[in-house]
Amino acid sequence: MRGTSSLPCKVINTSKGGALIQVDGAAADIPDDFYLTIAGQQDQRLICSVVRRGKRLLGVRFIAQPDYQVRISTSY
């Protein structure tokens, strides 16, 4: 039986096929495939597969395309 855990992260940018994610902790500890839940949309989960790994950054591709738009806004 596999366990589950949650790890806070920040989506740096997105495209139709994937995203760049900054994790709180070591990116090496993240499994190759995982679910990404967007704040405010807990009932929607994106299946992600890691394609690039840095110390705290993950490049992921979406396995199942969402049926809604992922929009990220930032303010400085």
KOLZAPA-825611 format. One record per residue (C-alpha): residue number from 1; chain; x, y, z. Coordinates in nm, 3 decimals. Layout:
// KOLZAPA-825611
{resi: NUM; chain: A; px: X; py: Y; pz: Z} $
...
***
This chain:
// KOLZAPA-825611
{resi: 1; chain: A; px: 0.000; py: 0.000; pz: 0.000} $
{resi: 2; chain: A; px: 0.139; py: 0.338; pz: -0.098} $
{resi: 3; chain: A; px: 0.124; py: 0.633; pz: 0.137} $
{resi: 4; chain: A; px: 0.043; py: 0.986; pz: 0.042} $
{resi: 5; chain: A; px: 0.179; py: 1.316; pz: 0.161} $
{resi: 6; chain: A; px: 0.143; py: 1.681; pz: 0.072} $
{resi: 7; chain: A; px: 0.419; py: 1.929; pz: 0.002} $
{resi: 8; chain: A; px: 0.366; py: 2.302; pz: -0.050} $
{resi: 9; chain: A; px: 0.492; py: 2.431; pz: -0.382} $
{resi: 10; chain: A; px: 0.478; py: 2.734; pz: -0.608} $
{resi: 11; chain: A; px: 0.394; py: 2.709; pz: -0.977} $
{resi: 12; chain: A; px: 0.649; py: 2.932; pz: -1.152} $
{resi: 13; chain: A; px: 0.497; py: 2.904; pz: -1.499} $
{resi: 14; chain: A; px: 0.267; py: 2.682; pz: -1.702} $
{resi: 15; chain: A; px: 0.203; py: 2.580; pz: -2.057} $
{resi: 16; chain: A; px: -0.064; py: 2.363; pz: -2.210} $
{resi: 17; chain: A; px: 0.154; py: 2.056; pz: -2.161} $
{resi: 18; chain: A; px: 0.332; py: 2.116; pz: -1.832} $
{resi: 19; chain: A; px: 0.469; py: 2.344; pz: -1.564} $
{resi: 20; chain: A; px: 0.777; py: 2.458; pz: -1.375} $
{resi: 21; chain: A; px: 0.729; py: 2.405; pz: -1.002} $
{resi: 22; chain: A; px: 0.934; py: 2.523; pz: -0.704} $
{resi: 23; chain: A; px: 0.902; py: 2.290; pz: -0.406} $
{resi: 24; chain: A; px: 0.950; py: 2.357; pz: -0.035} $
{resi: 25; chain: A; px: 1.223; py: 2.101; pz: 0.022} $
{resi: 26; chain: A; px: 1.444; py: 1.886; pz: -0.196} $
{resi: 27; chain: A; px: 1.315; py: 1.812; pz: -0.546} $
{resi: 28; chain: A; px: 1.496; py: 1.477; pz: -0.526} $
{resi: 29; chain: A; px: 1.237; py: 1.367; pz: -0.266} $
{resi: 30; chain: A; px: 0.946; py: 1.410; pz: -0.510} $
{resi: 31; chain: A; px: 0.835; py: 1.092; pz: -0.692} $
{resi: 32; chain: A; px: 0.862; py: 1.072; pz: -1.070} $
{resi: 33; chain: A; px: 0.480; py: 1.081; pz: -1.102} $
{resi: 34; chain: A; px: 0.244; py: 1.266; pz: -0.869} $
{resi: 35; chain: A; px: -0.082; py: 1.459; pz: -0.842} $
{resi: 36; chain: A; px: -0.073; py: 1.840; pz: -0.836} $
{resi: 37; chain: A; px: -0.363; py: 2.014; pz: -0.667} $
{resi: 38; chain: A; px: -0.417; py: 2.386; pz: -0.732} $
{resi: 39; chain: A; px: -0.523; py: 2.597; pz: -0.432} $
{resi: 40; chain: A; px: -0.895; py: 2.667; pz: -0.447} $
{resi: 41; chain: A; px: -0.954; py: 2.368; pz: -0.675} $
{resi: 42; chain: A; px: -0.895; py: 2.075; pz: -0.439} $
{resi: 43; chain: A; px: -1.143; py: 1.857; pz: -0.630} $
{resi: 44; chain: A; px: -0.928; py: 1.887; pz: -0.945} $
{resi: 45; chain: A; px: -0.595; py: 1.703; pz: -0.958} $
{resi: 46; chain: A; px: -0.341; py: 1.716; pz: -1.240} $
{resi: 47; chain: A; px: -0.137; py: 1.403; pz: -1.301} $
{resi: 48; chain: A; px: 0.225; py: 1.513; pz: -1.346} $
{resi: 49; chain: A; px: 0.540; py: 1.336; pz: -1.459} $
{resi: 50; chain: A; px: 0.882; py: 1.486; pz: -1.381} $
{resi: 51; chain: A; px: 1.089; py: 1.559; pz: -1.694} $
{resi: 52; chain: A; px: 1.354; py: 1.784; pz: -1.534} $
{resi: 53; chain: A; px: 1.482; py: 1.804; pz: -1.178} $
{resi: 54; chain: A; px: 1.693; py: 2.069; pz: -1.002} $
{resi: 55; chain: A; px: 1.763; py: 2.127; pz: -0.633} $
{resi: 56; chain: A; px: 1.421; py: 2.284; pz: -0.565} $
{resi: 57; chain: A; px: 1.272; py: 2.306; pz: -0.914} $
{resi: 58; chain: A; px: 1.077; py: 2.048; pz: -1.110} $
{resi: 59; chain: A; px: 0.987; py: 2.058; pz: -1.476} $
{resi: 60; chain: A; px: 0.675; py: 1.846; pz: -1.521} $
{resi: 61; chain: A; px: 0.448; py: 1.745; pz: -1.803} $
{resi: 62; chain: A; px: 0.079; py: 1.692; pz: -1.754} $
{resi: 63; chain: A; px: -0.025; py: 1.331; pz: -1.817} $
{resi: 64; chain: A; px: -0.399; py: 1.398; pz: -1.826} $
{resi: 65; chain: A; px: -0.492; py: 1.736; pz: -1.969} $
{resi: 66; chain: A; px: -0.727; py: 1.932; pz: -1.743} $
{resi: 67; chain: A; px: -1.070; py: 2.031; pz: -1.866} $
{resi: 68; chain: A; px: -1.019; py: 2.382; pz: -1.728} $
{resi: 69; chain: A; px: -0.766; py: 2.660; pz: -1.776} $
{resi: 70; chain: A; px: -0.471; py: 2.683; pz: -1.538} $
{resi: 71; chain: A; px: -0.405; py: 3.054; pz: -1.490} $
{resi: 72; chain: A; px: -0.121; py: 3.193; pz: -1.289} $
{resi: 73; chain: A; px: -0.097; py: 3.559; pz: -1.198} $
{resi: 74; chain: A; px: 0.186; py: 3.728; pz: -1.017} $
{resi: 75; chain: A; px: 0.228; py: 4.073; pz: -0.875} $
{resi: 76; chain: A; px: 0.548; py: 4.252; pz: -0.788} $
***
